[in-house]
Each structure stands twice: as structure tokens, then as C-alpha cells.
Amino acid sequence: MKRYLLTGTPGAGKTAVLRWLECAGYPVVEEAATDVIALRQAQGVPEPWTDPSFVDAVVALQRQRQEGAVGGPGEVRFFDRSPVCTYALAVYLGHPVTPFLARELNRIRAEEVYEREVFFVESPGFVTPTEARRISYEESLRFERIHREAYAGFGYVCVPIAPGPLADRAAAVVRHVGAPARYGS
């Protein structure tokens, strides 16, 4: 199975591209950080990302989802973020790189879990805040830079997905990976 990553700055439209790919027939795996944030906020923690344990909770859910995403040879699957994103988040937040995160980064590199080419959904020039996304546009650009540096530092190549209409952005990804394998075909 080919596991491709979608990443980018918060609010860039990554999830919209992922939804388009899913509707086009590609299997997708959801982002972990947003779900960890939602759960902790439901438990009464308004800003869970301020606790350094947040990083390990995200990594644990990412690994669980990655290991649960099975597929046949040659099947293409898209992942919304990865442990490299979690590393970038830890750097951005000033949290330590935990032993668990370091082990996971070593594992995904040693096992070549993800394709080396990563689709980097670029900022459209603004950020729309949500409960899980409380970042200014200026800070999102700093976060974007940290992401690019992290992926390059871990040996990945970022394939830019330029701002524009959703169909064009998704088509840029599809041109790179080919048509999805259809279930039951």
C-alpha cells in the first residue's frame, strides 16, 4: 500500500482536499490532533495543546490509525498529517520532543511507513478560526515554515499544492498518484 501524507498550515484547506479525494474513491485516514482536541475540550480542558502530554496523545492516535489502515498492494491511501506534523507542532508550541514521539519518528523512518513525497497544501492567505484552530494568519505562516523544515529534515520532499479552487487542488494530487483503485471492481 502507498501511504501519502497531506499536510500544511492550519486552515489551508487540507481537510477539504482530503474530503474531495475520499469522494473520488480514495481511502483516507483522519487527522488525530483535531480529535484529541475535541475530546479534551469535551472533558473540560479549553486549550489541551498547552499540556505537553498532548503531543503523546496525538502520536498514540496517529499510530493506532496508521496501523489500522490496511490495504492491498498498490492501493493508495491518504493520511491527514503524520508524526512529523506532531514533531512540528511540539516545536511550534515549545514542548519537548518526548521519547514516545522520537521512537515513533524513528519507526516511521525505519519502516518507510509513508511515501517520501508529501502533499503540502499551501495557505490561501487567511485563516478561519475554529474551536480547535486558534491561530492568527501570521502565526500560521510560522507554523507552515516549521512544518516544511521538519519534513525536509526527516528526508521527505514536499509537493506544493497551490491555493486555488478545491477541484484544482485535488486534481494536482490525483495527477501525481493516479486514479484510485475502486472497491469491488
Buried (B, 14 or more C-beta within 10 A) or exposed (E): EBBBBBBBBBBBBBBEBBBBBBEEEBBBBBBBBBBBBEEBBEEEBEEBBEEEEBBBBBBBBBBEBBEEBEEEEEBBBBBBBBBBBBBBBBBBBEBEEBEBBBEBBEEBBEEEBBBEBBBBBBBBEEBEEEEBEBBEBEBBBEBBEBBBEBBEEBEBEBBEBEBEEEEEBBBBBBEEBEEBBEEEE
